[in-house]
Amino acid sequence: VLIVLDNVETSDQAEPLLPPSGVGAVLLTSRRHDLAVTRSARRFQIGPFEQVEDSLALFAGLLGVEPARQEREPLLEIADQLGHLPLALDIAASRMAHEPSWSAADFLARLRREESCLAELVYENQNVRLSFNTSYQLLSAEQQQVFRALGVFGGEDFSLEAAAYVVELSTDRTADFIRSLYGLSLVQLGHSGRYRLHPLLRELALAETIQPVTWQRMVTFFVQYLETHREDYPALDAESPNLFAALETAFERQLNALLVRGADALATYLDQRGLYSQAERHLSRAIAAAQTLGDQAAQASLLHRLGVALIYDGKVEAAEQHLKAGLELTRQTISQQNVAAMCSAYLGLIVFLRGNYAQMETYLWEALVLAREINADEAVCRTLEGLAGIAERRGDYATAEAYCREAVDLAHRLENRELLSLRLTDLAHYLFERGGDYSEVSAHIQNSRILALESGHPRVIRASLITMSYILCQHGDLLAAEACLQEADHCAYGNDYPAEQIRILSIRGLVNDGRQRYTEALDNLHEALTLTQQVGIPVYIPSIQNALGQIHLKQQTWAAAAEAFTTALVISRQLGICTDMAQALYGLARVAAAQGDWAEARRQGEESLAIFETAGHRTRAEVRAWLAELD
């Protein structure tokens, strides 16, 4: 005999029905894990489906294979919203199958409109809420209070420590309560010793009144967690759904001080992970909260953080507005000199991208003076980076290298791997461009890459790989350069920084040019050119036009080559980029020579050489040799 005992609530119900001996079998179903009568039984835990295909198979069984295939996407969304709980899916599928003219999209829209999914999960005598309530009613008043409090967690799961803080009990006492809830299937096991509430059970918990202090304690716990784990990125990864949910709660419940603290503490992580849309959302709200609180210092700091996020998200105009607003607020607060320096430094980056070096220099010197006054080494380091960039574009590689070496020393002192990697990348670039010892260049770029990988910051890793690919390409190691570009693509993050995209496309064009894949090279360079025009970053146009001119020279399309080099010359003169100007003149000189205009070729070649010689650029030897051949 097989005896089926369905939905057992207590051992007393089942015990009289169990056979004392013989070969019979008993199949017992229950929401409880702690039934004494099942001590020696073999257990099978039936929870939510772990594979989406299982949920789809249930739908197919009730709706038909073809309808389930045609409405796969809305059915998957329904399954996600119902937490892949078999009973809930069964009721949903039954209603869709038998309600007139209901499609999966219709039912999904209904779920989204309703405040409660549980209200929709009723089909004759099948009722998910009633099933849950059977267990909930077995709880004591204190257990019910703990269960309701656990509903405030918005992430996938939560730790015992977080639960104990929210319910204001010791961890041991909280663990006892959670075990009792688990015994009634009201709490599930999460990952790595954590716990979770099924989405529909969370809805049941939130249906009851929860005290405001409980919400506040949840937000406080995660804000404190953020503040103590600012740069522990794996820990923040594991807790990120709860962190984001906590900031949403802080915003919704107007917990302004906590919102300000939380957004400020989260900003570095969001930048590190390239989550710029999240950064814009939370920082914008926190700025408004700081304004409500009258906290100008916090407002200025948050404006700076938001401005930086917007730069890397390609929203340069909005970034400039926020950084200027932050800088203006710091002028009213003496203690905000560090933020003022950082705002000025990043405003310098914005005007650099537009090619306005005079304005950039003004911002950077203001930032440097402020940063040196208060010994803000990180701000000094970032400012020196910008000043080195200006010096390079003016053809003064000696000054660029001096600034860069000072920045490297500061980054060493700070023990900041991200900054040190970036500055070593810059140093390798400047040394290479002036024709320095290639072994030293290679050592710096390799060290930069190691530090970038240790830091785990995707943008720092990509910056190192991009510079490495450029140097390898110009050094003639095209296969290694191509491999670096592929690796840079693999570590893409968030929304790509437009300046990075432009550089990658440009270098890919140079690599394809070197490998005589001219069609691909032209496609890469034209795509880079289009992007510079779309996002308004003219500083890269001359180098792209020079690269286009080089390809047209090889293809002996003289008019196209002359047009590209002329465009590069005009814009590089407007922006004051000396090496691009010299490259353009050298290109035009070769076009003139190919067309038999020897006088013009010599004039432009000598003008190019003079610029390269003054800058000490590595190309000067090539131009000198070319001019000698004209004789």
Residue pairs with C-beta under 8 A, 6 or more apart in sequence:
1 19
1 24
1 25
2 24
2 25
2 26
2 27
3 17
3 18
3 19
3 24
3 25
3 26
3 27
4 26
4 27
4 28
4 29
5 13
5 14
5 17
5 26
5 27
5 28
5 29
6 29
7 29
7 30
7 31
7 134
8 14
8 28
8 29
8 30
8 32
8 35
8 37
9 30
9 31
9 32
9 134
9 138
10 35
11 35
11 36
11 37
14 28
14 35
14 37
15 37
18 26
18 37
19 26
28 35
28 37
28 38
28 41
30 38
31 131
31 134
31 135
31 184
31 185
32 135
32 183
32 184
32 185
33 182
33 183
33 184
33 185
34 180
34 183
46 86
47 188
48 83
48 84
48 85
48 86
48 198
49 55
49 58
49 79
49 84
49 86
49 89
50 84
52 76
52 79
52 84
54 84
55 75
55 76
55 79
55 84
55 89
56 68
56 72
56 75
56 76
56 79
58 86
58 89
58 90
58 93
59 68
59 75
59 79
59 89
59 93
60 68
60 69
61 93
62 90
62 93
62 94
62 96
62 97
63 71
63 93
63 96
63 97
63 104
68 75
71 103
71 104
71 105
74 103
74 104
74 105
74 107
74 108
75 104
77 108
78 89
78 92
78 104
78 107
78 108
78 111
79 89
81 108
81 111
81 112
81 117
81 199
82 88
82 89
82 92
82 111
82 117
82 121
82 199
82 200
83 198
83 199
83 200
85 128
85 198
85 200
87 121
87 126
87 128
87 131
88 117
88 121
88 128
88 200
90 126
91 121
91 122
91 123
91 126
91 127
91 128
92 107
92 120
92 121
94 123
94 126
95 102
95 107
95 120
95 123
96 102
96 103
96 104
96 107
107 120
110 120
111 117
111 120
114 120
116 203
116 207
117 199
117 200
117 203
118 128
118 129
118 132
118 200
118 203
118 204
118 207
119 129
121 127
121 128
121 129
121 200
122 128
122 129
128 200
129 204
132 186
132 200
132 201
132 204
133 204
135 184
135 185
135 186
136 144
136 147
136 186
136 204
138 184
139 147
139 180
139 181
139 184
139 186
142 177
143 177
143 180
143 181
144 208
145 167
146 167
146 169
146 174
146 177
146 178
146 181
147 181
147 186
147 187
147 205
148 205
148 206
148 208
148 210
149 163
149 166
149 167
149 205
149 210
149 214
150 158
150 163
150 166
150 167
150 181
150 187
150 195
150 197
150 202
150 205
151 197
151 202
151 204
151 205
151 206
151 210
152 166
152 210
152 214
152 215
152 218
152 249
153 162
153 163
153 166
153 197
153 202
153 218
153 242
153 245
154 241
154 242
154 244
154 245
154 246
154 248
154 249
155 239
155 240
155 241
155 242
155 243
155 244
155 245
156 190
156 196
156 241
157 190
157 191
157 194
157 195
157 196
158 190
158 194
158 195
158 196
158 242
159 193
159 194
159 195
160 171
160 174
160 175
160 178
160 193
160 194
160 195
161 171
162 218
162 221
162 222
162 225
162 242
163 174
163 178
163 195
164 170
164 171
164 173
164 174
165 217
165 220
165 221
166 214
166 217
166 218
166 221
167 174
167 177
167 214
168 217
169 177
178 187
178 195
181 187
182 188
182 189
182 195
186 197
186 201
187 195
187 196
187 197
187 201
188 195
188 196
188 197
188 198
189 195
189 196
190 196
197 205
212 253
215 249
215 253
215 255
216 253
216 255
216 258
218 246
218 249
219 246
219 247
219 249
219 250
219 253
219 255
219 258
219 262
220 258
221 246
222 239
222 242
222 243
222 246
222 262
223 246
223 250
223 258
223 261
223 262
223 265
225 239
225 243
226 236
226 243
226 261
226 262
226 265
226 266
226 269
227 261
227 265
229 235
229 236
229 239
230 265
230 268
230 269
231 268
231 269
233 269
233 272
233 273
233 456
236 243
236 266
236 269
237 273
240 269
243 262
243 266
244 278
244 282
246 262
247 259
247 262
247 263
247 266
247 282
247 285
249 255
250 256
250 258
250 259
250 262
251 259
251 285
251 289
256 289
256 290
256 292
256 293
257 289
257 293
259 285
259 286
259 289
260 286
260 289
260 290
260 293
260 295
260 298
260 302
262 282
262 286
263 282
263 283
263 285
263 286
263 302
264 286
264 298
264 301
264 302
264 305
266 282
267 279
267 283
267 302
267 305
267 309
269 275
270 276
270 278
270 279
270 282
270 309
271 279
271 308
271 309
271 312
271 459
272 456
272 457
272 458
273 458
273 493
273 494
274 312
274 458
274 459
274 493
274 494
274 495
275 494
276 309
276 310
276 312
276 313
276 494
276 495
277 313
277 494
277 495
279 305
279 306
279 309
279 313
280 306
280 309
280 310
280 313
283 302
283 305
283 306
283 309
284 306
286 298
286 302
287 299
287 302
287 303
287 306
290 296
290 298
290 299
290 302
291 299
296 329
296 332
296 333
297 333
297 335
297 336
297 339
299 326
299 329
300 326
300 327
300 329
300 330
300 333
300 336
300 339
300 340
300 343
301 326
301 336
301 339
302 326
303 322
303 323
303 325
303 326
303 329
303 343
304 322
304 323
304 326
304 339
304 342
304 343
304 346
306 319
306 322
307 319
307 320
307 322
307 323
307 326
307 343
307 346
308 319
308 346
309 319
310 316
310 318
310 319
310 322
311 319
311 346
311 349
311 350
311 497
312 459
312 495
312 497
313 494
313 495
313 497
314 495
314 497
314 498
314 535
316 350
316 353
316 535
316 536
316 537
319 346
319 350
320 347
320 350
323 343
323 346
323 347
323 350
324 343
324 347
326 339
326 343
327 340
327 343
327 344
327 347
329 336
330 336
330 337
330 339
330 340
330 343
331 340
337 370
337 371
337 373
337 374
337 376
338 370
338 371
338 374
338 376
338 379
340 367
340 370
341 366
341 367
341 368
341 370
341 371
341 374
341 376
341 379
341 383
342 367
342 379
342 382
343 367
344 363
344 364
344 366
344 367
344 370
344 383
345 363
345 364
345 367
345 379
345 382
345 383
345 386
347 363
348 359
348 360
348 361
348 363
348 364
348 367
348 383
348 386
349 360
349 386
351 357
351 359
351 360
351 363
352 360
352 386
352 389
352 390
352 539
353 499
353 536
353 537
353 539
354 536
354 537
354 538
354 539
355 538
355 539
355 574
355 575
355 576
355 577
357 390
357 393
357 394
357 575
357 576
360 386
360 390
361 387
361 390
364 383
364 386
364 387
364 390
365 387
367 379
367 383
368 380
368 383
368 384
368 387
370 376
370 379
371 377
371 379
371 380
371 383
372 380
377 410
377 413
377 414
378 410
378 414
378 416
378 419
380 407
380 410
381 407
381 410
381 411
381 414
381 416
381 419
381 423
382 419
384 403
384 404
384 406
384 407
384 410
385 403
385 404
385 407
385 422
385 423
385 426
387 403
388 399
388 400
388 401
388 403
388 404
388 407
388 426
388 430
389 400
391 397
391 399
391 400
391 403
392 400
392 430
392 433
392 579
393 575
393 576
393 577
393 578
393 579
394 576
394 578
395 578
395 579
395 582
395 611
395 614
395 615
395 617
396 615
397 430
397 433
397 434
397 615
397 616
397 617
398 434
398 616
400 430
401 427
401 430
401 431
401 434
404 423
404 426
404 427
404 430
405 427
407 419
407 423
407 426
408 420
408 423
408 424
408 427
410 419
411 419
411 420
411 422
411 423
412 420
414 420
417 451
417 452
417 454
417 455
418 451
418 452
418 455
418 457
418 460
420 448
420 451
421 448
421 449
421 451
421 452
421 455
421 460
421 463
421 464
422 448
422 460
422 463
422 464
424 444
424 445
424 447
424 448
424 451
425 444
425 445
425 448
425 463
425 464
425 467
426 467
427 444
428 441
428 442
428 444
428 445
428 448
428 467
428 471
429 467
429 470
429 471
431 437
431 440
431 441
431 444
432 438
432 441
432 471
432 474
432 475
432 618
433 579
433 617
433 618
434 615
434 616
434 617
434 618
435 616
435 617
435 618
435 620
435 621
438 475
441 471
445 464
445 467
445 468
445 471
448 464
448 467
448 468
449 461
449 464
449 465
449 468
451 460
452 460
452 461
452 463
452 464
453 461
455 461
458 491
458 492
458 493
458 494
459 493
459 497
459 500
461 488
461 491
462 488
462 491
462 492
462 493
462 500
463 500
465 484
465 485
465 487
465 488
465 491
466 484
466 485
466 488
466 500
466 503
466 504
466 507
468 481
468 484
469 481
469 482
469 484
469 485
469 488
469 507
469 511
470 481
470 503
470 507
470 510
472 478
472 480
472 481
472 484
473 481
473 507
473 510
473 511
473 514
474 510
476 514
478 511
478 514
478 515
481 507
481 511
482 511
482 515
485 504
485 507
485 508
485 511
488 504
489 504
498 531
498 535
498 537
499 537
499 540
501 528
501 531
502 528
502 531
502 532
502 537
502 540
502 544
503 540
505 524
505 525
505 527
505 528
505 531
506 524
506 525
506 528
506 540
506 543
506 544
506 547
508 524
509 521
509 522
509 524
509 525
509 528
509 544
509 547
510 521
510 547
511 521
512 518
512 520
512 521
512 524
513 521
513 547
513 550
513 551
513 554
518 551
518 554
518 555
521 547
521 551
522 548
522 551
525 544
525 547
525 548
525 551
526 548
528 540
528 544
529 541
529 544
529 545
529 548
532 538
532 540
532 541
532 544
533 541
538 571
538 575
539 575
539 577
541 567
541 568
541 571
542 567
542 568
542 569
542 571
542 572
542 575
542 577
542 580
542 581
542 583
542 584
543 568
543 580
543 583
545 564
545 565
545 567
545 568
545 571
545 584
546 564
546 565
546 568
546 580
546 583
546 584
546 587
548 560
548 564
549 561
549 562
549 564
549 565
549 568
549 584
549 587
549 591
550 561
550 587
552 558
552 560
552 561
552 564
553 561
553 587
553 590
553 591
553 594
556 594
558 591
558 594
558 595
561 587
561 591
562 588
562 591
564 587
565 584
565 585
565 587
565 588
565 591
566 584
566 588
568 580
568 583
568 584
568 587
569 581
569 584
569 585
569 588
572 578
572 580
572 581
572 584
573 581
578 611
578 614
578 615
579 611
579 612
579 615
579 617
579 619
581 611
582 608
582 609
582 611
582 612
582 615
582 617
582 619
582 623
583 608
583 619
585 604
585 605
585 607
585 608
585 611
586 604
586 605
586 608
586 619
586 623
586 626
588 604
589 600
589 601
589 602
589 603
589 604
589 605
589 608
589 626
590 601
590 626
592 598
592 600
592 601
592 604
593 601
593 630
598 630
601 630
602 627
602 630
605 623
605 626
605 627
605 630
606 627
608 623
609 620
609 623
609 624
609 627
611 617
612 619
612 620
612 623
613 620
